[in-house]
Amino acid sequence: MNGSDNVRIPIGACIRGCTSNGHTPLIVTFLSNDSKNAHLRLSAPTSDVDATILRWQDQFYQFVITHHGYPATVAVEGQSGLYGLGFSLDEAKSTEHIVIPKEASEQQRLRESLKGKVVVVTGGAQGFGEGIIRALVEEGCITFIADLNEDGARHLADELNGRMGQTVAIPVRVDVTNEDSVEHMMEFVAQTTGCCDVFISNAGVLKAGSVKELSLKDFQFVTSVDYTGFFICTKFASRLMAWQDKAAKGTYLTDIIAISSKSGLEGSNRNGAYAGAKFGTIGLVQSFALELVKDHIKVNAVCPGNFLEGPLWSDPVKGLFVQYLEAGKVPGAKTIEDVRRFYESKVPMGRGCTTTDVVRAICYIVEQKYETGQSLPVTGGQIMLH
Ligand SMILES: NC(=O)c1ccc[n+]([C@@H]2O[C@H](COP(=O)([O-])OP(=O)(O)OC[C@H]3O[C@@H](n4cnc5c(N)ncnc54)[C@H](O)[C@@H]3O)[C@@H](O)[C@H]2O)c1
């Protein structure tokens, strides 16, 4: 992030905001090329941030009127390097042509409301996160697979980029419990795409155990990922989104979505650390929603039911079926199948939650322009809100 002596303006996020006309802004990627190639040279940033952004908005406006499109590259006076613009990351990197805005009908916009959006998914390398990434790539999003498991994230990104024939997934290592790590991740996002439109805080862990026996270490581990991690991610994601909003003049809504759980809506026997963190996340969602509405950031939670096919449950060594069988959590259960049937029988719709169910909830939240601070159950009727 660059700027004047005393103000650090995330230039990519502001340029991206300047390209918002109420619909998805352009991807803005930082390039280390010679700035002589620039199609538009913005004035130097000053310590009067609002005045700087006003000048930049005006320069963009003049450019678009004159050229009937957005510049392919932008330089900023006094700064080295270029910013490439495009509808896709690959187009932004190509730096060749003026970017002509696409006209779309309201119906088409509704149908394609996720197309072109930049989405960060923590814990994106496996489980729900992987399913969310796969589905959003199909919807036309550019995704960051943000995970502690760097190899898993890279492997998934390579597969998706190869299959789609363009850059649709970018792996990034992050530990959501570590402030420096999350801050670096958001700086990387800013350098690569300018900003993000949807931040999905999905990384989560679970250690089940009786309150009489659970170690403080295990309790704190669960809390640090599932609760504190959401605070840290929102802190750095919302800062960048607010800069984009400043330049977009409030014409564009962004989303922070926490993947909480049905255990965030009702207690979970011998699973207090997890349920406490998931309940707490909903408290953070409501509080952050109140504060960030002025930056046009919606903050909501999705509360899925049990994802019985996912690795958290089905891992043959450390999965919850094994853990719950060994902990005697299901009375009379002798096999993993007994444990599974027990959990399926609790759901009025008779099955576990799938990633498709969660993705539908995410699409609803992003498309919905009049909800914030909500926690949406996706539980087949197992949890009903009062
Ligand atoms: N699986 C379920 O039944 C279920 C139900 C309701 C809600 N959820 C929630 O959905 C989310 C995803 O669950 P899942 O079942 O897909 O989990 P999972 O264990 O399959 O995957 C979690 C991912 O998070 C990553 N991760 C863990 N700690 C991290 C950290 N500190 N920083 C960055 N990444 C980290 C892991 O590497 C992994 O890729 C979690 O928040 C979970 O609580 C799961």
The ligand as a Tripos MOL2 file, in Angstrom:
@<TRIPOS>MOLECULE
LIG
   44    48     1     0     0
SMALL
NO_CHARGES

@<TRIPOS>ATOM
      1 N1        -18.5680  -29.9250    8.9300 N.am      1 LIG1
      2 C1        -19.7130  -29.6080    9.5370 C.2       1 LIG1
      3 O1        -20.5620  -30.4550    9.8460 O.2       1 LIG1
      4 C2        -20.0000  -28.1730    9.8430 C.ar      1 LIG1
      5 C3        -21.2930  -27.8210   10.2590 C.ar      1 LIG1
      6 C4        -21.5650  -26.4900   10.5430 C.ar      1 LIG1
      7 C5        -20.5680  -25.5310   10.3900 C.ar      1 LIG1
      8 N2        -19.3220  -25.9250   10.0020 N.ar      1 LIG1
      9 C6        -18.3050  -24.8930    9.8970 C.3       1 LIG1
     10 O2        -17.9180  -24.8090    8.5290 O.3       1 LIG1
     11 C7        -16.5570  -24.3990    8.4660 C.3       1 LIG1
     12 C8        -15.7760  -25.3870    7.5970 C.3       1 LIG1
     13 O3        -15.9080  -26.6670    8.1810 O.3       1 LIG1
     14 P1        -15.3960  -27.9760    7.4510 P.3       1 LIG1
     15 O4        -16.1820  -29.1080    7.9670 O.co2     1 LIG1
     16 O5        -15.3280  -27.7660    5.9870 O.co2     1 LIG1
     17 O6        -13.8900  -28.0870    8.0430 O.3       1 LIG1
     18 P2        -12.6110  -28.8490    7.5110 P.3       1 LIG1
     19 O7        -11.8970  -29.3170    8.7110 O.co2     1 LIG1
     20 O8        -12.9700  -29.8720    6.4710 O.co2     1 LIG1
     21 O9        -11.7560  -27.7050    6.7890 O.3       1 LIG1
     22 C9        -11.2940  -26.6020    7.5090 C.3       1 LIG1
     23 C10       -10.2070  -25.9040    6.7190 C.3       1 LIG1
     24 O10        -9.7570  -24.8070    7.5290 O.3       1 LIG1
     25 C11        -8.3310  -24.7710    7.4930 C.3       1 LIG1
     26 N3         -7.8320  -24.1270    8.7280 N.ar      1 LIG1
     27 C12        -7.8600  -24.6310    9.9880 C.ar      1 LIG1
     28 N4         -7.2710  -23.7630   10.8490 N.ar      1 LIG1
     29 C13        -6.9000  -22.6800   10.1180 C.ar      1 LIG1
     30 C14        -6.2540  -21.4660   10.4380 C.ar      1 LIG1
     31 N5         -5.8530  -21.1820   11.6820 N.pl3     1 LIG1
     32 N6         -6.0370  -20.5740    9.4470 N.ar      1 LIG1
     33 C15        -6.4090  -20.8480    8.1720 C.ar      1 LIG1
     34 N7         -7.0040  -22.0060    7.8150 N.ar      1 LIG1
     35 C16        -7.2440  -22.9090    8.7710 C.ar      1 LIG1
     36 C17        -7.9110  -26.2190    7.3710 C.3       1 LIG1
     37 O11        -6.5900  -26.3240    6.8640 O.3       1 LIG1
     38 C18        -8.9790  -26.7720    6.4480 C.3       1 LIG1
     39 O12        -8.5910  -26.6470    5.0980 O.3       1 LIG1
     40 C19       -16.0490  -24.3190    9.8960 C.3       1 LIG1
     41 O13       -16.1120  -23.0160   10.3590 O.3       1 LIG1
     42 C20       -17.0260  -25.2090   10.6300 C.3       1 LIG1
     43 O14       -17.1260  -24.8760   11.9930 O.3       1 LIG1
     44 C21       -19.0210  -27.2130    9.7180 C.ar      1 LIG1
@<TRIPOS>BOND
     1     1     2 1
     2     2     3 2
     3     2     4 1
     4     4     5 ar
     5     4    44 ar
     6     5     6 ar
     7     6     7 ar
     8     7     8 ar
     9     8     9 1
    10     8    44 ar
    11     9    10 1
    12     9    42 1
    13    10    11 1
    14    11    12 1
    15    11    40 1
    16    12    13 1
    17    13    14 1
    18    14    15 2
    19    14    16 1
    20    14    17 1
    21    17    18 1
    22    18    19 2
    23    18    20 1
    24    18    21 1
    25    21    22 1
    26    22    23 1
    27    23    24 1
    28    23    38 1
    29    24    25 1
    30    25    26 1
    31    25    36 1
    32    26    27 ar
    33    26    35 ar
    34    27    28 ar
    35    28    29 ar
    36    29    30 ar
    37    29    35 ar
    38    30    31 1
    39    30    32 ar
    40    32    33 ar
    41    33    34 ar
    42    34    35 ar
    43    36    37 1
    44    36    38 1
    45    38    39 1
    46    40    41 1
    47    40    42 1
    48    42    43 1
@<TRIPOS>SUBSTRUCTURE
     1 LIG1         1 GROUP 0 **** ****
